[in-house]
Structures are given as C-alpha cells and as structure tokens.
Amino acid sequence: MSLLVPCPHCGERPYTEFTFGGELRPIEADGPEADFAQVYLRENAAGPQAERWYHEAGCKRWLTLTRDTVTNTIER
Amino acid sequence: MAGSIDFEWRRVPFEDGDTVASAVHRTGVRTWNRSLKYHRRRGLYCLTGDCSNCLVNVDGEPGRRACVTEAIEGARVRRETGSPGPEWDVLAITDRMHWLMPVGFYYKAFIRPRWAWEFAERMIRRATGVGRLPTDGRFEPKRARTTHCDVLVVGGGVAGLAAAIAAAQVGERTLLADEGALGWSLSAPALQARIEELSAEARAQPNVEILQGHSCIGLYEGPSAALVGPHGLVEVEAGRVIVATGAVEAHGVFPGNDLPGVWLGRGAARMAVRHGVAPGNRAVIVGEGPEVQDHADALRDAGAEVSLVAGRVVSANGRRRVTGVTVETADGRRSFACDALVLALGHSPRDALLRMASGLPVGGAGDVVLPGCTPEEAEASGRRAGAGEPDAPSYPVSWPAMEPDGYVCICEDVGVHELEVSWDEGWTSSEILKRYTTATMGPCQGALCGRHLAFFAESKGAPPAATGLTTARPPVRAPKLEDLVGGVHEVIHKRTALHERHVSAGARMDRSGAWQRPGTYGDRREGYLAVRERVSLMDVSTLAKFLVAGRDAAALIDRVFPTRVRDLAPGRARYLLALDEAGYVMDDGLLSALPDGRYYLTSTSGGADRMEAWLRNWSDRLDLSVHVVNQTAQLGAINVAGPHARDLLVSLSGDDLSREAIGHPGHADVTVAGVACRAIAVGFVGETSFELHHPRSRSVELWDALLEAGHAWDIRPHGLDALDLLRLEKGHIYLAQDTMPDDHPGKLGLSWAVEASKPWFVGKASLERMAALPLQRRLLGLEFDRAPQRGAPLSVDGRIVGRVTSCGTSEVLGRHIGLGWVRCVDGVFPETLNAGALTARVAPTPFYDPEGVRLRA
C-alpha cells in the first residue's frame, strides 16, 4: 500500500498526517565550504534516501526512515 | 419510479429508470443545445456521459449531462444555450460568419484598438454556447475523505467486476468505483444479466467495497486516485489500480456529423433497450461488426424502421436535423432517407486514466485495452488484471476514419477546416494544434476526438514526435469547484478565552494567522495613551508558550538557540533568537528559567507549530532527553502595561511585586485577584509591564478583575493597532513584517542577542561564514519630515536603495518614525534618503526612552 508511514509510536499512518522534513543531513559541518553544502545542497537522490518525517497530526514525534524516491516505497 | 419532471415549464412524464434525456426525448425534443462558437444545433449523441451535447441546467445547476442524470420527481430541467433558446436562436447567424471567428481568433481579432477588446470580450462571453453559473451565492460545502485499499478498480462493467473479484480472491482489499449504478451504460440484455451475476459475486466477497456514483477524475503518484462522489471528494491511496473504463463508440467525422439525429450505436441501443424509445422512426445504422445486428434488433423492438448499411459515411444531410445520409458502399455511393443516423464505426478506448498513469502500478482491463472485445474476452481480461497480470493496450493510436469536412471536436466547435487552416499557419503537431484550436479541450477532454486529432497530424506527414495523442491530464470527468475545494478550504479560526469580552467591548477583531485578535477597541489613541500615561491591558494569549523540561532541557536550549543560557538563573528571563541552519532569523521570543532546570519559552504567535516541530526535531537529532510541552492553548496571558502597572497589580495581590522581587527581564509566580499567575516583567511596549500567564479557564475572571481595579487609573485595553505604534517607538521589529527570509542577526542589529563564543548552536557555522562578507543591507530606524506610507521605496539620487517596512506618527514624541531596509551605497550606508516626496533621515533606535528608564521603573 502506498505511502503509509511507519510511525514507531502510532504504527502505520497515512502520510498526510506527517510533515516532510527533507533529507537526513549531518548536524555539523566542518568549515565554511562544508557548511554551505550542508545548508544549501541536496543529494536529490533517485532511489533510496534517508529522510526525516514529523508526525504533526499524531504523536508529534520525528522519525528517520528510508524511502525510495522512485517507487515511493518505505523500507521498514 | 414513475412521475414527472418540469422541462421548461412543461410537465414531462417519466418511467421507471428514465434519465432526463430519455424522458425528454420521448416528447419529441431533438435539439438540446446550441454549439459553443457557431450556434449549431446539437442533439443526443453519445448517451454515455462523454460528449457535451446534452448539457442542461437541472434545478439551477448548469452543465449537467441529461443522458446520465436520473429523472427525479419535480426536477426543473432547462436547456441553457441559444438566444433566446436552442430551438430558435438569433445567434445562429454566426454559423454563416465563420470568417468573423476564424480559428485562434482570440489571438488575431480585436487586437487594435486596445479598448475594443473589452467590449468584444464581453460580447463574446455572452454569445458562447455555455450555461450560466448561478449567481445567488448558493454553495454547498463538500467534504473530502481519504481511504486506503490494496486494489482500486475504476469502472464496474464486466471487466471491472471480474477484476475486483479476482483481486479479492487472492486476498486483496478491493475498492470498485463506478460513475453510475453498476451496468448503467450497457445496452444488451444478456450483458445486463451477466453484470447482475458478477455484482452479486463481488458483493459476496468480504473484502470488496463498491462505490457507485463516483467518477475517477485523475490518477496521481502513489498511486492515488481522486474520485468525485455525491458527498464530495474521495482520495484513494491504493496499492495498484485497474482501469476498466471501457471504450467510447468511435466518433464519425463527415459533413453534417453534428446534426441532431446522428447517434453513436451503443447510445442508441441503450435508449431503445433501457427506455423503450427509439432514436427515430426511420433509422439507418452504418457499420459492421457483431454488435450491429444487436443494435438493429433493439431499435426494431422499440418501434423503428431500421436499415443496415455497410460502408463509409460521406455525409449526413439535413438542416435542422438529419433527413438523410450518403454512404459509399461496395455498390457505389448511395443515399438513404432517415431521421436517425446510427454510427457503429468501432471503438475508441476511454484510456485517459491509463495514459496519465504511466510508470505507476496501473493496468487496464477489458475494452480500454482491447477495444471492441466481446463480453467474454472482457471478463477474462478483467480476471487477468485482478490477478496482477493486466493486458497491455493493443490498438492503434490514431483513428483512420475522417472525411475532409465535418466537426472533429464537437465540444469546442473545431472542424477539419479549422485544423487545416491552423496547420497552414504553422501549428504542426497534435499538441500545438490542441492548444491553438482548443480541440479536445472541451467537456469530453478528447474522449471522442483525441484520436482524430492524432490522425490528422499523422496524415499531414508530421514526424512521430509531433503526432500521437496529446498528454492526458486530470480531470478526465468534469468535477465541480465545490467538490475540489472540499476539505481544502477549511478556514481555522482560533479564539482566545477572552474573545467574548473583546467583542462586547466593541473591539474590531482582526485575523492574525489563525487567531482572532482585537485590532482596536474603537479608538487606537485611547489604548495607546493609556499605556504611555496610565495603565492598559492587552490579551496576549496567542503567544506560543512552551514548557521545556527533563534532564537535558538546558542542553537543548543551549544548542538550538544562539542565546546565552548557562548563566540564566531561575527567576530571570532573556530575549531569545531562533536561527535556522542558514543562520537566518526564524523566530524570536523570551526565555524564562524556572527552578529545577526547567524553562518556559514564549515566542511569536503565528510560529507555535513551527517552533514545536523545531524543538522536537533537534531534541531527537541530538539524542537528548527532553520533554517539550506546548502550552499555547492551555495558558492564557494578559499584558498589564503602563506607568501604573505595578500599582494595579499590588492592589490585587498580596505577593511582592517590587523591582527587587521581579527583575527586568524576570519573572515570579504570584497570585493576582485569586488567580495563580506567572508574572513576566518584559518590555515590548517600553513601559513597566507584566505578562500574566495563567490557566486559560481563569482568563475572564482575571481580565474582569484587572479592569475593575484599574478604574482608579482610568484603565483602557489596547489592541494590535496601538501595539504596532508602541513597539515601533521602541524600535522593536515585527518578524516577517520588518524582516526578510534571509536576514541574519547582523542585518537586523541583533548581534547582541547572539553568543558567538558558544562552541555550537544551530546556524553558528553559517553565521561565521557570512561574517566574512560585507554587510550589504541593514534594517535601520528612520525619521521622516511628514507621515510616510508603509512599503514606500527609499531612494538616494533617484536610485532605489530600500523600503519602509513599518512607520507611524508618535504622539508622545511628536515625530514621524519608521523602520526600513537600506542598502549600502558605494561602501557606506546613506544617512539621508528620499521616500517619494518625503525626506527620511536615519535615526537611532529606540526612538522612545532610549535609556530604558521607564521600562525599569
């Protein structure tokens, strides 16, 4: 089934309850160049991508999951 | 159930199972509409809900297809085109003036003089053959809902039902949607019986749900499907989709093909079989194939005299309706007299949904992939699709049956002649022809004419890239706007606990994000002067309020915000900036340290949800043990401000509210008028002030007590209007009004609120990176010689270098003041600028009480 997001707290819920938080990126950048890349450049992967989702209309927890951006399937 | 409808103020009886079309057709009505551009007569044609010929107004709702609208007792049905009506139409003259409206005339005519277009447009709009929208403001809000299934089957014919059964048998949760009642579009009685058997079998499956009266208007990534049903929009999230939308009988293009009395075969047969009424008394059926004999039998049973002719239609003859047809047969060209010409030229798959879903797990079943297949073949195809092995489409893309004249697109009045002219003008591909002529863009969305357009481009010798079908896009069936806005246009109004108090005090309530807030209580000046000279109240319950607690509360705040946190003792408060990862100011607020390592954080009213997500995200990313409790809705807050603010609170409280007990900025837990409050001494308006945060349930009581006790100082509440000037006098910014999305603290003069020496905080690396760049733009205080306007451009020597973001006239200062963006000019920030005819001088902020003497009093 398409786009059910596995929330570790609430179980599988429709993606419409979530806010997309973008690609998972490192927290710290080493130097100005790396910082620029971290803030402004995205991998924009065609395929599996680690990303952040926020269960805004649910338990309000953040989760990291891997979604294939081509097939929209979520690894569990 | 039998009864009668009101057709143009005439009582028209209907039988059990009648549609509006069949009931009215029985009374002898043959002209249903006048066409869009040339006001040609149009009659019943497809009878399957595809073409636009039978659009009528039913009970005030325009654009309803009579052929799929059930006749209901008392329904008011009106034809809606033609002046004054479709039977007699003065605008029929336009059919003799095609030269006046050549193809693409919107791009060619009425260009000069320019003023002519305004009149011409109004005339053209009035003259077009379309219905009128009701203007009485009726609007029935519809709901939207989302549902999930493993398999969605679109179409409830034999293929669709077989697919649903097959999918359900392998254990998949199946949803079947059909735009009408199951089997509504079928004509052959044997097929009808099979549908009943299959639907009984489908209903017996525990995991099949059937939605009748739901049209699928589009397929999207997911795959998800949008269905429009009687109660609004249904969004279906499906594992896979099976499209079993069947085929539409092929449209014929020849001179006279749009005359009333020309019918598509299945439609004519359906009229005869289901409603017992023949399309005419003398029918000529042109075509070949197994269905044709069935059609002939059906029409004869309904009382028509029928001739079967094999061959190519050369033309349909007649002026107001068909009176004869000329056919190129094996024995040469022959003419036949008739009052109904029934076309059985083949089938054109209704495949728009399939084509828009390329790359998605979407397959077809039945006529849509095997057009013209037998019912048995359709059923087998459905079973294969249901089991997960759908048939690949097998049919030519173009439709090779077109005479050199006739209407290709009957919805938009585009004939072969128009396509020829456009081609000669250089519009030489099917996509471009579509855009230029609007062919395929009418209510049928190319279901009838798409393949003819592709054929035309192909026959002109266009290269493969310029031929073929045009891109299929939603909606494939016409939804109503009220369906589309269902669930989308839901306006949220948030009210504070004091809403009724504001309204009864005569406040003008303003929309501020989702909140309703008092703008002014009648006179902005009264509230403003009460703050500056006496004492005033403002409802600030809309502030975002968070309790941050837990083992790592201090660590979270220290690492997320650029503010100095470690030395903030319980009872103290500090201005707080929130930066995003790019180092740009995202929000601001006030941080109060509570005992036991907890914090109370207030931030901008509109940003509560974003701030909560932000705090939770960082807590999770940094793997900290923190509780974030959003208390925005739980707590109310009233700001008591003015030189007598402390006097007022002292009169209502036994607690120590002295300067020593509550620092500035600082806070203390006190009881005011019997209500437990957290009093935060903070100075947004520049006078002694205390925000009283308290349980929302006590807001009214507290507000009333404060107003009552405030009589002694002639207290007045103030709203957003007064606040705007009060904070401006102090030079405080409004986020979003005074700031831009790429403002780092330096540009706003807020570098003092950043503790750069901290080892890490969100945005620190970006701030350091940007610190190496020269400052190009700053938000500065401005003073004007006259009252300026917000948004006015600021210029130096005629060159625009900034704009005014906030401004006002300060009564207590007697100055015209403002804030605005100023760009660096040749390495320096200008001191004097022009704001239109006004002169602006850069001035230091705060404008009012720059030393903060009053604030700390």
Interface residues (C-beta under 8 A of the other chain):
Chain A: M1 S2 L3 L4 P14 T16 T19 G21 I27 E28 A29 G31 P32 D35 F36 Q38 V39 Y40 R52 Y54 E56 K60 R61 W62 N72
Chain B: T146 H148 C149 D150 E221 G222 P223 S224 E237 A238 G239 E581 A582 D609 E612 A613 R616 N617 D620 R621 L622 W760 A765 S766 E768 R769 A772
